[in-house]
Amino acid sequence: MKIIVTESQYNFIKRRIDWIDPIVRKEMRDQEPCYYKLKFGLEDGMEKYFKTVIQSSSDFILQDFDDYWTIDREEELRREEMIKNELEGVYGDEIKNKFIKVNCKFKKDLYF
């Protein structure tokens, strides 16, 4: 799937990268890729890890909007979709590479 980032979406990320970047990196750590890799395997694990990191990052970003608690469900879903698409475009390869490169050899006993 190819994601096209419009100028306004690009500006959304660019203007907020100092705020967004730590959120995404924290989620990449907190979602522990070895859990997904060992439990679901390489392919399914990567998909689940990727979607979880994107979704949880999007949730944190969305809830930080000043008007989050006053918007209706339709607007919430529209913003969530925009944020997730942008995160996938900017961080997608990095999230997948982290999953692929992580060494889980010594972590198996921690999860199972």
Buried (B, 14 or more C-beta within 10 A) or exposed (E): EEEEBEEEBEEBBEEBEEEBEEBBBBBBEEBBBBBBBBEBEEEEBBBBBBBBBBBBBBBBBBEEEEEEEEBEEEEBEEBBEBBBBBBBBBBBEEBBEBBEEBEBEEBEEEEE
